Amino acid sequence: MTPSDDLSPPRRPIFFPVVIATIFLTIIGGTVGFMLGERQRNDDGGAGPQETTTTQTAAEPPSTSPSGSSCPPEAIKLAATDLRQVFKIITTNGTTVWICQDSAGSLYYQAKTRSEDGQLVQGRNGLFLDDVERLGEDEYRATATNGNTFEVNRSHLLVHFATTDRDEEYSVKTAE
């Protein structure tokens, strides 16, 4: 018996193949995770009833995100971006209207009528519009895809129905 008979066969180094396999699997996992995240974001952005026309007035230069308080989470979800409040009113009948702005300067309209449970539910007691233009100091107009317009300022909320000559006007109780 020779001394080499007692020794096990020489081991093949496995450190480098393990490192290479780990890097390769990390790249695959990251790519798949990124693709699934983008898919989820696209699915969330298209969910629920909403108005989808975006208009920004020419007189409104892109700006940084306003430093106001955050807009309702329901509006942020539909806009798929961070929104900050630039104007808010509460009417004498309990309707709350937020005018929100994103970091690109686009304006959004979120309204909530009084409800029993107090929750904002789009399509039931909430209306989100992204076709908003600034008319003046604390004065805005939002237009729905059906042509109805909502004008809001420090004194009133005016709703003009496109299919009739009827308007509804609500006085403002508080404005921010």
C-alpha positions in Angstrom: 0.0 0.0 0.0 1.4 3.3 -1.0 0.7 6.6 0.9 -1.2 8.0 -2.0 -3.8 5.1 -1.7 -4.9 6.5 1.7 -5.6 10.0 0.3 -8.8 11.0 -1.4 -8.7 12.1 -5.0 -7.8 15.8 -5.4 -10.9 18.1 -5.1 -11.9 20.3 -8.0 -12.2 24.0 -6.9 -15.9 25.0 -6.8 -15.6 28.6 -5.5 -15.5 30.3 -8.9 -18.3 28.3 -10.5 -20.5 29.0 -7.4 -19.8 32.8 -7.6 -20.5 32.9 -11.3 -23.8 30.9 -10.8 -24.8 33.3 -8.0 -24.2 36.4 -10.2 -26.0 34.8 -13.1 -29.1 33.9 -11.0 -29.1 37.4 -9.4 -29.2 39.0 -12.8 -32.1 36.8 -13.9 -34.0 37.4 -10.7 -33.5 41.1 -10.9 -34.7 41.2 -14.5 -37.8 39.1 -13.8 -38.6 41.2 -10.7 -38.3 44.4 -12.6 -40.5 43.1 -15.4 -43.2 42.0 -12.9 -43.0 45.3 -11.1 -43.6 47.2 -14.4 -46.4 45.0 -15.3 -48.1 45.5 -11.9 -47.6 49.3 -12.2 -49.2 49.2 -15.7 -52.1 47.1 -14.4 -52.7 49.4 -11.4 -52.7 52.5 -13.6 -55.5 51.2 -15.8 -57.7 50.0 -13.0 -61.0 51.6 -12.0 -63.2 54.2 -13.6 -61.4 57.4 -14.4 -61.1 60.2 -16.8 -57.9 59.9 -18.8 -57.4 63.1 -20.8 -54.3 65.1 -19.9 -54.1 68.8 -20.8 -51.7 71.4 -19.5 -52.3 75.1 -20.3 -49.5 76.8 -22.3 -49.3 79.6 -19.7 -48.3 77.0 -17.1 -44.6 76.3 -17.1 -43.4 73.0 -15.7 -42.4 73.3 -12.1 -41.1 71.4 -9.2 -43.5 69.6 -7.0 -45.5 72.0 -4.8 -44.7 71.9 -1.1 -48.4 71.7 0.0 -50.0 68.8 1.8 -50.5 65.5 0.1 -53.6 64.9 -1.9 -56.0 62.0 -1.2 -54.4 58.6 -1.7 -57.1 57.7 -4.1 -56.1 60.6 -6.4 -52.4 59.7 -6.1 -53.2 56.1 -7.1 -55.1 57.2 -10.2 -52.5 59.7 -11.2 -49.7 57.1 -10.6 -47.5 59.9 -9.3 -47.0 62.0 -6.2 -49.5 64.8 -6.0 -49.5 67.9 -3.8 -52.4 70.1 -2.9 -52.4 73.5 -4.5 -56.0 74.4 -3.7 -58.8 73.0 -1.6 -62.4 74.0 -0.9 -65.2 72.6 1.2 -68.7 73.7 0.0 -71.7 74.4 2.2 -73.3 71.1 1.1 -70.2 69.1 2.2 -68.4 68.6 -1.1 -64.7 68.7 -0.9 -62.6 69.6 -4.0 -58.8 69.3 -4.2 -56.7 70.7 -7.0 -53.5 68.8 -7.0 -50.2 69.2 -9.0 -47.5 66.7 -9.9 -43.8 67.5 -10.2 -44.2 68.2 -14.0 -46.8 70.9 -13.3 -49.8 69.0 -14.5 -53.0 69.7 -12.6 -55.6 67.3 -11.3 -59.1 67.6 -9.9 -60.4 65.3 -7.1 -63.9 65.8 -5.7 -65.6 64.0 -2.9 -69.3 64.4 -2.0 -70.5 63.8 1.5 -71.1 60.1 2.2 -72.4 58.0 5.0 -69.1 56.2 5.7 -66.8 59.1 4.9 -64.7 57.0 2.5 -63.8 58.4 -1.0 -64.8 55.9 -3.6 -64.1 56.9 -7.3 -67.3 56.6 -9.4 -69.6 56.6 -6.4 -68.9 59.7 -4.3 -65.6 60.7 -5.9 -64.6 62.2 -9.2 -61.0 62.3 -10.5 -60.2 64.4 -13.6 -56.8 65.1 -15.2 -58.0 67.7 -17.7 -57.5 70.8 -15.5 -56.6 74.3 -16.4 -55.7 77.3 -14.3 -57.9 80.3 -15.0 -56.4 82.7 -12.6 -55.3 83.1 -8.9 -57.1 80.2 -7.1 -59.4 79.6 -10.0 -59.5 76.3 -12.0 -61.6 74.5 -14.6 -61.8 70.7 -14.9 -63.4 69.1 -17.9 -64.7 65.5 -18.0 -64.7 63.4 -21.1 -68.5 63.8 -21.4 -68.1 67.6 -21.6 -69.2 68.5 -18.1 -67.1 71.2 -16.6 -66.3 72.0 -13.0 -65.2 75.5 -12.2 -63.8 76.1 -8.7 -62.6 79.2 -6.9 -62.6 80.7 -3.4 -66.3 81.7 -3.6 -68.1 78.8 -5.4 -68.1 75.5 -7.2 -69.9 75.7 -10.5 -70.9 72.5 -12.4 -72.0 73.0 -16.0 -73.7 70.0 -17.6 -72.8 69.7 -21.3 -76.1 68.0 -22.3 -78.4 70.6 -20.8 -78.3 74.3 -20.1 -78.5 73.6 -16.4 -75.8 74.7 -14.0 -75.4 73.8 -10.3 -73.6 76.3 -8.1 -72.4 75.6 -4.5 -71.1 78.2 -2.1 -67.7 77.7 -0.5 -67.6 77.3 3.3 -63.8 77.1 3.6 -60.9 77.5 1.2 -57.2 76.6 1.5 
